[in-house]
Amino acid sequence: MATTYKQPRRINTVSITLVVVIGLGVWLGISAWPLIAVNANVKNEIGEALPRAYKANLLPEPTSTEGIARIHDELADAIKRLGVTDPKAEVTITRDKKIGIQVRYRTALTLKGTEKTYELTFEPKVETDAARVEW
């Protein structure tokens, strides 16, 4: 005895739910895109500064500290130009067994079409090994 099923209608609850979920995803993506782009640009900027920090770290003191301080100041100015509006944004350069550069900043996500605002914290970080390479 075979079971026969009716052909589902073209528009049903599953297709409506799927369209609503996709629509919400697109709406959230459009709302968050400016923040995602700024974060990507900040990470790219600190990634470009990492080789300079590595080279400055290999120099003798006090030249090394001065070079790292110069890179820190350049990055602080660069992230402001990239669109980070947080006055408390901080650039941290660590010099241990690894050289790392991290930027911490807060920003607000405002959902399009609403007045809802959410505070988000971004902390992009790049790092590399600080060991001297001997050839």
N, C-alpha and C positions, 0 to 999 in steps of 0.2 A: 504494500500500500504506500504509494508515493504522496508526499506532501506537496501541495501546490501553493505557491506564494503569489500574492498580488504584486503587480508592477508598482514600485514606489512612485509617488508623484515627483515631478521635477523640483518643486519647492517644498521642502519638508523641514522638520526641526533640526536635523543634522546640517543641512546646507545653510540654514539661517545662522546657526551657532558658528559654523566655520567662517562665514562672512563677517560676523561680529568680531570674532577673535582676530582675524586678519586685519580688520579695520582698526581695532584697538592697538595692535602691534605697529601698524603704519603711523597712527596718530602719536604713539609714544616715541617712535623713531624720529618723526619730524620734530617733535618737541625737544628731544635730547640731542639732535644732530649738532647744533652749535657747540655744546659742551664736549661732545665726542671729538669734534674737529680740533678744538683748542687743546684738549688733552693730548691728542696725537701730535700736534705741532710742538707742544712743550716737550714731549718725550723725544721727538726728533732733535730738538735744539740741545737737550742735555746729552743725547747720544753723540752729537757732533762735537760737544765740548769734552767728552771723555778722553779722547786721545791726547788733547792738550793737557789735561790734568795728569794723565799718566806721564807725559814727558816732563812736566813741571815737578812731579814727585821724584823723578830720578836726579834732579839737580841738587847740588849741595845746599845746606842751610846757609844763610837766610833767604837765598834766591828762590828756593823751593816754596817756602811759605808765602813770599811775595807774589810768586806766579799763581799759586792757588787762590790767593786773595783777589788778584786781578780777574781770574776766571770767574770767581764767585760774583764779583761786582758786575761783570759783563752779562752773566746769566740772569742776575736780578733785573737788569735793564731789559734784557731780551724777552723775558716772560711777560713783562708789562706791555711791550710792543705787540706780543702775540695775542693779547686780549684777556689776560688774567687781571681781574679788577680787584682782587682781594688785597687790601692794604697790609694784611698780616701774612702774606705769602712768604715762605721762607725757602731758601736754597741751602742745602746741607751737602758739604763735600767731606767724605770720610776718607782717612788715609791710614789703613791698617795693612793686613795681608792682602786686602782688596781695596781698590779705589772705587768709591761709589759716589754718585751724584743723585740727589733726590730733591724734588720740589714738592712742598706741601701747600695746598691752597684749598679754600672753600669757595663754592659757587652755588648759585640758586638755579634750580630747574623749575621753570614755569611751564605748566601744561597749556598748550595752545587751546584757546576757546574757553578757558576757565581762569579763575584767579588763584588756583592752587599753586603753591610754591613749596618746593622741598629743598632743604639745604643738603648739599653733597660735598664730600671731601675727596679730593683727588691727591694721590701720592705717586706720581710716576718716578721710577728709579731705574738707573742703569749702573752696572758695575763691571769691573774687570780685575784680573789678577794683577797685583802690584809688583810681582817679581821681575827682576832685571833679566832680560833674555841675553844669554851669552852665545855667540856664534862660533 
